[in-house]
Amino acid sequence: MRVAVACDHGGYALKQTVKGALAESDTEVIDLGTDSADSVDYPDFAKRAIDLLLTNGCDRIMLLCGTGIGMSICANRIPGVRGALCHDTYTARMSRLHNDANCLILGGRVIGPGLAGEIVKVWLKTPFEGGRHTDRLAKIEEMTGKIRGR
């Protein structure tokens, strides 16, 4: 599996933990920055990962910022991206099992490194359950298309 990771300055420190958890899971990591704790604009880094996901350059993406809220807003405005802001292993598991989340979002200022590593591992190994959830995701995509005038 190929996973792209992007963050702003608020998620930079936690990104190192996330990359370590990905490496332990034998996952190919594509690091899209930022590369320091210097202030940057999170939408610029969210766009890098989202573009890669939507062009099949990776299988899933992970976005990190201070709280995760800014990255969530960016990700979930784009049709085809199913971003899940997770604060524990239960929400990580359910985001994959029921929502087929292809984007994990974490807040670098609200989650510690140990918990973040566990969230990443659970999110990676949990499959999509399918079934009734597939129909629900189709309804979301249909609704999104109507809202955007497609």
QUIMOZI-V866139 format. One record per residue. N is the residue number from 0. RES is the residue in one small letter. PSI is psi in whole degrees, 0 to 359 (* if undefined). D_FIRST is the distance of its C-alpha to the first C-alpha in Angstrom with 1 decimal. Layout:
n,res,psi,d_first
N,RES,PSI,D_FIRST
N,RES,PSI,D_FIRST
This chain:
n,res,psi,d_first
0,m,140,0.0
1,r,124,3.8
2,v,126,6.5
3,a,138,10.1
4,v,132,12.9
5,a,149,16.5
6,c,166,19.7
7,d,189,23.5
8,h,327,26.0
9,g,339,26.1
10,g,0,22.4
11,y,311,22.4
12,a,319,23.3
13,l,334,20.8
14,k,326,17.9
15,q,319,18.5
16,t,315,18.1
17,v,315,14.9
18,k,322,13.5
19,g,318,14.9
20,a,322,13.4
21,l,318,9.9
22,a,321,11.0
23,e,333,12.6
24,s,11,9.6
25,d,46,8.2
26,t,137,5.4
27,e,126,6.2
28,v,132,8.7
29,i,108,10.8
30,d,115,14.1
31,l,16,16.3
32,g,180,19.3
33,t,166,21.9
34,d,18,22.8
35,s,177,25.8
36,a,10,27.7
37,d,142,29.9
38,s,131,30.3
39,v,170,28.2
40,d,119,27.8
41,y,326,24.7
42,p,328,24.6
43,d,322,24.1
44,f,326,20.8
45,a,316,19.6
46,k,319,20.3
47,r,312,18.2
48,a,316,15.0
49,i,316,16.3
50,d,318,17.2
51,l,318,13.8
52,l,314,12.3
53,l,346,15.3
54,t,14,15.2
55,n,27,11.7
56,g,350,10.9
57,c,168,7.7
58,d,322,6.2
59,r,166,8.1
60,i,158,10.7
61,m,130,13.0
62,l,137,16.6
63,l,136,19.4
64,c,192,23.1
65,g,307,26.2
66,t,341,26.3
67,g,346,23.2
68,i,314,25.8
69,g,315,25.8
70,m,325,22.1
71,s,315,22.3
72,i,315,25.1
73,c,308,23.4
74,a,315,20.2
75,n,3,22.1
76,r,349,24.6
77,i,120,22.2
78,p,137,22.0
79,g,346,18.5
80,v,128,17.3
81,r,88,17.5
82,g,135,17.7
83,a,117,18.6
84,l,111,20.7
85,c,138,20.4
86,h,0,22.9
87,d,172,22.3
88,t,332,20.1
89,y,312,21.9
90,t,327,21.1
91,a,314,17.4
92,r,312,17.4
93,m,329,19.7
94,s,329,17.8
95,r,312,14.9
96,l,313,17.4
97,h,334,20.0
98,n,356,18.7
99,d,43,15.1
100,a,129,14.7
101,n,5,12.0
102,c,114,13.5
103,l,132,14.4
104,i,132,17.7
105,l,148,19.5
106,g,116,23.0
107,g,340,23.6
108,r,2,27.3
109,v,351,27.1
110,i,134,24.5
111,g,164,24.8
112,p,322,22.3
113,g,313,22.4
114,l,318,21.8
115,a,316,19.0
116,g,319,17.1
117,e,319,17.7
118,i,314,16.8
119,v,313,13.3
120,k,316,12.9
121,v,316,14.4
122,w,321,12.6
123,l,320,9.1
124,k,348,10.7
125,t,124,13.0
126,p,165,12.8
127,f,132,14.9
128,e,331,18.4
129,g,215,19.5
130,g,228,23.2
131,r,335,25.5
132,h,330,22.7
133,t,316,21.7
134,d,322,25.3
135,r,319,25.3
136,l,323,22.4
137,a,322,24.2
138,k,321,27.3
139,i,314,25.6
140,e,320,24.4
141,e,315,28.0
142,m,317,29.6
143,t,317,27.6
144,g,320,28.7
145,k,320,32.3
146,i,321,32.4
147,r,4,31.2
148,g,24,33.7
149,r,*,31.5
